[in-house]
């Protein structure tokens, strides 16, 4: 019988501006293969990391305020070299 296993999840992350977000990940962090569907959904990848975004400014303001924070934890090899970009 095949083992039951969860392998990964890639949710749509809420952002204020999809175009600016994709440009940042491409230009500053070296992500590639970006895509956009209409003007509100898009994604990008680097190595094995795939990120998807949804432009939802109202929701983004609700989860990133003085009382709430949306937290992601990234596992990255050689992060100092990436940060130096």
Secondary structure in CASP SS format (residue, H / E / C, confidence):
PFRMAT SS
TARGET T0000
AUTHOR 0000-0000-0000
METHOD secondary structure of the structure
MODEL  1
X C 1.00
X C 1.00
X C 1.00
X C 1.00
X C 1.00
X C 1.00
X C 1.00
X C 1.00
X C 1.00
X C 1.00
X C 1.00
X E 1.00
X E 1.00
X E 1.00
X E 1.00
X C 1.00
X C 1.00
X H 1.00
X H 1.00
X H 1.00
X H 1.00
X H 1.00
X H 1.00
X H 1.00
X H 1.00
X H 1.00
X H 1.00
X C 1.00
X C 1.00
X C 1.00
X C 1.00
X E 1.00
X E 1.00
X E 1.00
X E 1.00
X E 1.00
X E 1.00
X C 1.00
X C 1.00
X C 1.00
X E 1.00
X E 1.00
X E 1.00
X E 1.00
X E 1.00
X E 1.00
X C 1.00
X C 1.00
X E 1.00
X E 1.00
X E 1.00
X E 1.00
X E 1.00
X E 1.00
X E 1.00
X C 1.00
X H 1.00
X H 1.00
X H 1.00
X H 1.00
X H 1.00
X H 1.00
X H 1.00
X C 1.00
X C 1.00
X C 1.00
X C 1.00
X C 1.00
X C 1.00
X C 1.00
X C 1.00
X C 1.00
X C 1.00
X C 1.00
X C 1.00
X C 1.00
X C 1.00
X C 1.00
X H 1.00
X H 1.00
X H 1.00
X H 1.00
X H 1.00
X C 1.00
X C 1.00
END
